[in-house]
């Protein structure tokens, strides 16, 4: 994969992750309207979110996207070695 293709892939992953973070915050704010981005770093501090199935699903999607980005970066690093 050349540098231009890699940058396009990185940009796409960043857009997907940012979009999912926005979606997750909107979902959380339907349950607790005053939540901030920082609050989502510790959602277990909010019992209303702890057992909210839609929030947990969206959180899992975000986690999967972040894991994919890390895996792709590791793959790229190893392929350059």
Chimera marker file (.cmm) of the C-alpha trace (Angstrom):
<marker_set name="trace">
<marker id="1" x="0.000" y="0.000" z="0.000" r="1" g="1" b="0" radius="0.5"/>
<marker id="2" x="1.491" y="3.329" z="-0.981" r="1" g="1" b="0" radius="0.5"/>
<marker id="3" x="1.514" y="6.415" z="1.232" r="1" g="1" b="0" radius="0.5"/>
<marker id="4" x="-1.438" y="8.079" z="-0.535" r="1" g="1" b="0" radius="0.5"/>
<marker id="5" x="-3.593" y="4.973" z="-0.115" r="1" g="1" b="0" radius="0.5"/>
<marker id="6" x="-2.532" y="4.637" z="3.508" r="1" g="1" b="0" radius="0.5"/>
<marker id="7" x="-3.425" y="8.267" z="4.241" r="1" g="1" b="0" radius="0.5"/>
<marker id="8" x="-6.834" y="7.763" z="2.627" r="1" g="1" b="0" radius="0.5"/>
<marker id="9" x="-7.425" y="4.717" z="4.811" r="1" g="1" b="0" radius="0.5"/>
<marker id="10" x="-6.319" y="6.585" z="7.942" r="1" g="1" b="0" radius="0.5"/>
<marker id="11" x="-8.635" y="9.482" z="7.089" r="1" g="1" b="0" radius="0.5"/>
<marker id="12" x="-11.542" y="7.111" z="6.536" r="1" g="1" b="0" radius="0.5"/>
<marker id="13" x="-10.953" y="5.383" z="9.873" r="1" g="1" b="0" radius="0.5"/>
<marker id="14" x="-10.741" y="8.772" z="11.627" r="1" g="1" b="0" radius="0.5"/>
<marker id="15" x="-14.048" y="9.860" z="10.047" r="1" g="1" b="0" radius="0.5"/>
<marker id="16" x="-15.765" y="6.623" z="11.040" r="1" g="1" b="0" radius="0.5"/>
<marker id="17" x="-14.517" y="6.884" z="14.621" r="1" g="1" b="0" radius="0.5"/>
<marker id="18" x="-15.467" y="10.546" z="14.942" r="1" g="1" b="0" radius="0.5"/>
<marker id="19" x="-18.923" y="9.805" z="13.561" r="1" g="1" b="0" radius="0.5"/>
<marker id="20" x="-19.410" y="6.940" z="15.992" r="1" g="1" b="0" radius="0.5"/>
<marker id="21" x="-18.230" y="9.088" z="18.916" r="1" g="1" b="0" radius="0.5"/>
<marker id="22" x="-20.831" y="11.694" z="17.947" r="1" g="1" b="0" radius="0.5"/>
<marker id="23" x="-23.514" y="9.026" z="17.675" r="1" g="1" b="0" radius="0.5"/>
<marker id="24" x="-22.546" y="7.564" z="21.053" r="1" g="1" b="0" radius="0.5"/>
<marker id="25" x="-22.729" y="10.975" z="22.740" r="1" g="1" b="0" radius="0.5"/>
<marker id="26" x="-26.166" y="11.638" z="21.207" r="1" g="1" b="0" radius="0.5"/>
<marker id="27" x="-27.346" y="8.243" z="22.405" r="1" g="1" b="0" radius="0.5"/>
<marker id="28" x="-26.029" y="8.898" z="25.925" r="1" g="1" b="0" radius="0.5"/>
<marker id="29" x="-27.614" y="12.352" z="26.015" r="1" g="1" b="0" radius="0.5"/>
<marker id="30" x="-31.014" y="10.844" z="25.292" r="1" g="1" b="0" radius="0.5"/>
<marker id="31" x="-30.628" y="9.108" z="28.646" r="1" g="1" b="0" radius="0.5"/>
<marker id="32" x="-28.682" y="11.804" z="30.558" r="1" g="1" b="0" radius="0.5"/>
<marker id="33" x="-28.934" y="15.179" z="28.777" r="1" g="1" b="0" radius="0.5"/>
<marker id="34" x="-26.002" y="16.904" z="30.530" r="1" g="1" b="0" radius="0.5"/>
<marker id="35" x="-23.282" y="14.347" z="29.670" r="1" g="1" b="0" radius="0.5"/>
<marker id="36" x="-19.990" y="15.544" z="28.222" r="1" g="1" b="0" radius="0.5"/>
<marker id="37" x="-17.422" y="13.830" z="26.004" r="1" g="1" b="0" radius="0.5"/>
<marker id="38" x="-15.267" y="13.304" z="29.079" r="1" g="1" b="0" radius="0.5"/>
<marker id="39" x="-18.122" y="11.592" z="30.909" r="1" g="1" b="0" radius="0.5"/>
<marker id="40" x="-18.145" y="8.928" z="28.216" r="1" g="1" b="0" radius="0.5"/>
<marker id="41" x="-14.619" y="7.925" z="29.202" r="1" g="1" b="0" radius="0.5"/>
<marker id="42" x="-16.126" y="6.458" z="32.396" r="1" g="1" b="0" radius="0.5"/>
<marker id="43" x="-19.712" y="5.515" z="31.522" r="1" g="1" b="0" radius="0.5"/>
<marker id="44" x="-19.817" y="3.090" z="34.443" r="1" g="1" b="0" radius="0.5"/>
<marker id="45" x="-20.092" y="6.183" z="36.675" r="1" g="1" b="0" radius="0.5"/>
<marker id="46" x="-23.647" y="6.517" z="35.348" r="1" g="1" b="0" radius="0.5"/>
<marker id="47" x="-25.914" y="3.602" z="36.315" r="1" g="1" b="0" radius="0.5"/>
<marker id="48" x="-28.461" y="4.692" z="33.700" r="1" g="1" b="0" radius="0.5"/>
<marker id="49" x="-25.906" y="3.939" z="30.963" r="1" g="1" b="0" radius="0.5"/>
<marker id="50" x="-24.440" y="0.839" z="32.563" r="1" g="1" b="0" radius="0.5"/>
<marker id="51" x="-27.442" y="-1.288" z="31.643" r="1" g="1" b="0" radius="0.5"/>
<marker id="52" x="-28.659" y="0.619" z="28.580" r="1" g="1" b="0" radius="0.5"/>
<marker id="53" x="-28.532" y="-1.865" z="25.708" r="1" g="1" b="0" radius="0.5"/>
<marker id="54" x="-28.493" y="0.659" z="22.849" r="1" g="1" b="0" radius="0.5"/>
<marker id="55" x="-25.741" y="2.706" z="24.485" r="1" g="1" b="0" radius="0.5"/>
<marker id="56" x="-23.675" y="-0.422" z="25.130" r="1" g="1" b="0" radius="0.5"/>
<marker id="57" x="-24.154" y="-1.564" z="21.526" r="1" g="1" b="0" radius="0.5"/>
<marker id="58" x="-22.985" y="1.795" z="20.136" r="1" g="1" b="0" radius="0.5"/>
<marker id="59" x="-20.086" y="1.786" z="22.585" r="1" g="1" b="0" radius="0.5"/>
<marker id="60" x="-19.096" y="-1.652" z="21.269" r="1" g="1" b="0" radius="0.5"/>
<marker id="61" x="-19.177" y="-0.405" z="17.671" r="1" g="1" b="0" radius="0.5"/>
<marker id="62" x="-16.863" y="2.454" z="18.655" r="1" g="1" b="0" radius="0.5"/>
<marker id="63" x="-14.531" y="0.052" z="20.425" r="1" g="1" b="0" radius="0.5"/>
<marker id="64" x="-14.419" y="-2.167" z="17.348" r="1" g="1" b="0" radius="0.5"/>
<marker id="65" x="-13.557" y="0.755" z="15.076" r="1" g="1" b="0" radius="0.5"/>
<marker id="66" x="-10.790" y="1.886" z="17.432" r="1" g="1" b="0" radius="0.5"/>
<marker id="67" x="-9.417" y="-1.667" z="17.575" r="1" g="1" b="0" radius="0.5"/>
<marker id="68" x="-9.414" y="-1.862" z="13.794" r="1" g="1" b="0" radius="0.5"/>
<marker id="69" x="-7.465" y="1.381" z="13.556" r="1" g="1" b="0" radius="0.5"/>
<marker id="70" x="-4.866" y="0.061" z="16.020" r="1" g="1" b="0" radius="0.5"/>
<marker id="71" x="-4.613" y="-3.237" z="14.139" r="1" g="1" b="0" radius="0.5"/>
<marker id="72" x="-4.117" y="-1.462" z="10.821" r="1" g="1" b="0" radius="0.5"/>
<marker id="73" x="-1.421" y="0.752" z="12.298" r="1" g="1" b="0" radius="0.5"/>
<marker id="74" x="0.366" y="-2.283" z="13.725" r="1" g="1" b="0" radius="0.5"/>
<marker id="75" x="0.084" y="-4.033" z="10.353" r="1" g="1" b="0" radius="0.5"/>
<marker id="76" x="1.509" y="-0.995" z="8.571" r="1" g="1" b="0" radius="0.5"/>
<marker id="77" x="4.385" y="-0.714" z="11.057" r="1" g="1" b="0" radius="0.5"/>
<marker id="78" x="5.234" y="-4.402" z="10.677" r="1" g="1" b="0" radius="0.5"/>
<marker id="79" x="5.025" y="-4.279" z="6.892" r="1" g="1" b="0" radius="0.5"/>
<marker id="80" x="7.583" y="-1.462" z="6.819" r="1" g="1" b="0" radius="0.5"/>
<marker id="81" x="10.065" y="-3.417" z="8.955" r="1" g="1" b="0" radius="0.5"/>
<link id1="1" id2="2" r="1" g="1" b="0" radius="0.2"/>
<link id1="2" id2="3" r="1" g="1" b="0" radius="0.2"/>
<link id1="3" id2="4" r="1" g="1" b="0" radius="0.2"/>
<link id1="4" id2="5" r="1" g="1" b="0" radius="0.2"/>
<link id1="5" id2="6" r="1" g="1" b="0" radius="0.2"/>
<link id1="6" id2="7" r="1" g="1" b="0" radius="0.2"/>
<link id1="7" id2="8" r="1" g="1" b="0" radius="0.2"/>
<link id1="8" id2="9" r="1" g="1" b="0" radius="0.2"/>
<link id1="9" id2="10" r="1" g="1" b="0" radius="0.2"/>
<link id1="10" id2="11" r="1" g="1" b="0" radius="0.2"/>
<link id1="11" id2="12" r="1" g="1" b="0" radius="0.2"/>
<link id1="12" id2="13" r="1" g="1" b="0" radius="0.2"/>
<link id1="13" id2="14" r="1" g="1" b="0" radius="0.2"/>
<link id1="14" id2="15" r="1" g="1" b="0" radius="0.2"/>
<link id1="15" id2="16" r="1" g="1" b="0" radius="0.2"/>
<link id1="16" id2="17" r="1" g="1" b="0" radius="0.2"/>
<link id1="17" id2="18" r="1" g="1" b="0" radius="0.2"/>
<link id1="18" id2="19" r="1" g="1" b="0" radius="0.2"/>
<link id1="19" id2="20" r="1" g="1" b="0" radius="0.2"/>
<link id1="20" id2="21" r="1" g="1" b="0" radius="0.2"/>
<link id1="21" id2="22" r="1" g="1" b="0" radius="0.2"/>
<link id1="22" id2="23" r="1" g="1" b="0" radius="0.2"/>
<link id1="23" id2="24" r="1" g="1" b="0" radius="0.2"/>
<link id1="24" id2="25" r="1" g="1" b="0" radius="0.2"/>
<link id1="25" id2="26" r="1" g="1" b="0" radius="0.2"/>
<link id1="26" id2="27" r="1" g="1" b="0" radius="0.2"/>
<link id1="27" id2="28" r="1" g="1" b="0" radius="0.2"/>
<link id1="28" id2="29" r="1" g="1" b="0" radius="0.2"/>
<link id1="29" id2="30" r="1" g="1" b="0" radius="0.2"/>
<link id1="30" id2="31" r="1" g="1" b="0" radius="0.2"/>
<link id1="31" id2="32" r="1" g="1" b="0" radius="0.2"/>
<link id1="32" id2="33" r="1" g="1" b="0" radius="0.2"/>
<link id1="33" id2="34" r="1" g="1" b="0" radius="0.2"/>
<link id1="34" id2="35" r="1" g="1" b="0" radius="0.2"/>
<link id1="35" id2="36" r="1" g="1" b="0" radius="0.2"/>
<link id1="36" id2="37" r="1" g="1" b="0" radius="0.2"/>
<link id1="37" id2="38" r="1" g="1" b="0" radius="0.2"/>
<link id1="38" id2="39" r="1" g="1" b="0" radius="0.2"/>
<link id1="39" id2="40" r="1" g="1" b="0" radius="0.2"/>
<link id1="40" id2="41" r="1" g="1" b="0" radius="0.2"/>
<link id1="41" id2="42" r="1" g="1" b="0" radius="0.2"/>
<link id1="42" id2="43" r="1" g="1" b="0" radius="0.2"/>
<link id1="43" id2="44" r="1" g="1" b="0" radius="0.2"/>
<link id1="44" id2="45" r="1" g="1" b="0" radius="0.2"/>
<link id1="45" id2="46" r="1" g="1" b="0" radius="0.2"/>
<link id1="46" id2="47" r="1" g="1" b="0" radius="0.2"/>
<link id1="47" id2="48" r="1" g="1" b="0" radius="0.2"/>
<link id1="48" id2="49" r="1" g="1" b="0" radius="0.2"/>
<link id1="49" id2="50" r="1" g="1" b="0" radius="0.2"/>
<link id1="50" id2="51" r="1" g="1" b="0" radius="0.2"/>
<link id1="51" id2="52" r="1" g="1" b="0" radius="0.2"/>
<link id1="52" id2="53" r="1" g="1" b="0" radius="0.2"/>
<link id1="53" id2="54" r="1" g="1" b="0" radius="0.2"/>
<link id1="54" id2="55" r="1" g="1" b="0" radius="0.2"/>
<link id1="55" id2="56" r="1" g="1" b="0" radius="0.2"/>
<link id1="56" id2="57" r="1" g="1" b="0" radius="0.2"/>
<link id1="57" id2="58" r="1" g="1" b="0" radius="0.2"/>
<link id1="58" id2="59" r="1" g="1" b="0" radius="0.2"/>
<link id1="59" id2="60" r="1" g="1" b="0" radius="0.2"/>
<link id1="60" id2="61" r="1" g="1" b="0" radius="0.2"/>
<link id1="61" id2="62" r="1" g="1" b="0" radius="0.2"/>
<link id1="62" id2="63" r="1" g="1" b="0" radius="0.2"/>
<link id1="63" id2="64" r="1" g="1" b="0" radius="0.2"/>
<link id1="64" id2="65" r="1" g="1" b="0" radius="0.2"/>
<link id1="65" id2="66" r="1" g="1" b="0" radius="0.2"/>
<link id1="66" id2="67" r="1" g="1" b="0" radius="0.2"/>
<link id1="67" id2="68" r="1" g="1" b="0" radius="0.2"/>
<link id1="68" id2="69" r="1" g="1" b="0" radius="0.2"/>
<link id1="69" id2="70" r="1" g="1" b="0" radius="0.2"/>
<link id1="70" id2="71" r="1" g="1" b="0" radius="0.2"/>
<link id1="71" id2="72" r="1" g="1" b="0" radius="0.2"/>
<link id1="72" id2="73" r="1" g="1" b="0" radius="0.2"/>
<link id1="73" id2="74" r="1" g="1" b="0" radius="0.2"/>
<link id1="74" id2="75" r="1" g="1" b="0" radius="0.2"/>
<link id1="75" id2="76" r="1" g="1" b="0" radius="0.2"/>
<link id1="76" id2="77" r="1" g="1" b="0" radius="0.2"/>
<link id1="77" id2="78" r="1" g="1" b="0" radius="0.2"/>
<link id1="78" id2="79" r="1" g="1" b="0" radius="0.2"/>
<link id1="79" id2="80" r="1" g="1" b="0" radius="0.2"/>
<link id1="80" id2="81" r="1" g="1" b="0" radius="0.2"/>
</marker_set>
